[in-house]
Amino acid sequence: MQTPKPLLPDGARRTAAWCGVVLLVTGVAAVAVWLCIIFKTAVTPVLLALLGTALLGPVHRRLTARGMNRSLAAGLTCALLVAVVGGAGYIVVTALVDTGDQIVRSLKDAGQWIIDHFGIGKNTNVDDLVANARKLVEKFGASAAGGILSGISLIGSLLATSVLALLLTFFFLRDSDKAVSLAHSVAPRGTGDLVEAMGRRAFEAVQGFMRGTTFIALIDAVCITAGLLILRVPGAVGLGALVFVGAYIPYLGAFLSGAVAILVALADRGLVIALWVLGVVLAVQVLEGHVLQPMIQSRTVQMHPATIMIAITAGASVAGLLGMLLAVPACAAAFGILGELRGERSSPSGA
């Protein structure tokens, strides 16, 4: 009996199969993002708590290794988190408030200097540019704030989200030893080990990103602040605080904070000092890219800069500023899971 001939050639059928897989994965991802947006009130504290747990996990493990009760160790770790974040937040906010007017005035003068010396938009009024920029910032800030907790004031939403994230961080730290048994209990039969491995890989990626980014941000801020102080650029501490905060948004944050520092130096100290500030910023970026990141983040998931920029853009479109901050850790976790799946798939053939 003659075998019936397939309607489509093998190449077309394989392409159709892969298209079906891509559509299925895209649909699942779209539904997941939609659910996160719908339940953003609960999802946001959970994500922040996971980041806090990834950052403070080593401290909690050291305390428990010395015989301390897990609940007490988690409480002390959370208290340390409040002290560090509160102190750093106070320093950053105070520095920006004290020098904010001076920085804005310097940016305005720098914009006028560029218009006067390069003939860009001779009929352009820098006051109009400042007003338009202020409107843009207000619009972006309103949309970002409204995306966190709708119907509640910004201060109330931040306080509620912070308190809930802190409580969740406490429970995540205290009950972290139960995560393995939980993964095995919720996983389908026979996949418990794979689910555990994927969870470990994703958490290690987020943990490495948080610790490495925090350490690198601190070094960048200290180096750039020291350079600005030596060059006697006004608002050096506030600009350094801006560098520290911006470092949590890779590439884009460093670019924007460095550009602000250069423009402030240009307006108040002239072109020569601005070039020196540019040299300081570039030197710090070279130190970060060629020394700090390979040394500090060598064990984390390495992502291409284009992937990071796409993740930041997607995060901004979904959840504004909060999405920009959470996009890269989420992407690192996803790459960690994919790496574990590739290793699991190739291990039987290599055995």
C-alpha angles and dihedrals in degrees: 000000000000116000111238114249115244116253092228129034120252094257093054092048092050090049091050091049092052091047089054091051092049092049091049094049091045091050093050091048091048091051090048092052091046091052091049090053092047093048096034091131089067100028096056096060091044092054092045090048091052090052091049091048091050091051097044100035095099091052092052092047092052091051094049091045088061091057100264119148112262094234092048091046091050091049093050091047092052090047088053089050091052092048095048097041092042093049094045091046091050091050093047095046093044092049093048093045093048095048101025096099091046092050093048091048091049092049089051091050091047091052091051090048091053092048093048097046101038100034093233109164099345090194092050118112114212090213088062090051091051091048092049091047091050091051090049092050091047091050093048092045092049092051092046092048092046089053093062104056116351119215095021128094119260095248093048093048093049092049093046093047093046094049093047092046090050092051091047090049089055093052093043091053095044096047099035090114089064094056093090095053090045091053091051093046096052097038120095115261113288095012100082095105092049093049090049092050092048091049092050092048093049093047092047090052092051091043092052092047094051096046094042095045093048093050093045092047090053093050092046092049093048094047095046092044090051091050092049091049092050090050089046094234111171117247093022095153093048091048090049090051089051089052091052094051093043092053090075088068101062119228096346095060093046091048094050096044092046091049091052091051092050093048092049090051090047093053098045106028105025137243097305095055090044089056090050090051089049088053091050092050093047092047091052091048091050089049090050096046099042104029115016101041096045090048101040103031099033092113096049129084109285114220129190114250090240090056091051093050092049090049092050092049092049092047092050092051092051104040109001117226093353090054091052090054095047099039099081097047090048091049091048090052091049091051089049091054092047090050091052091049092051090050092048091049095049098042098077092053092047093050 
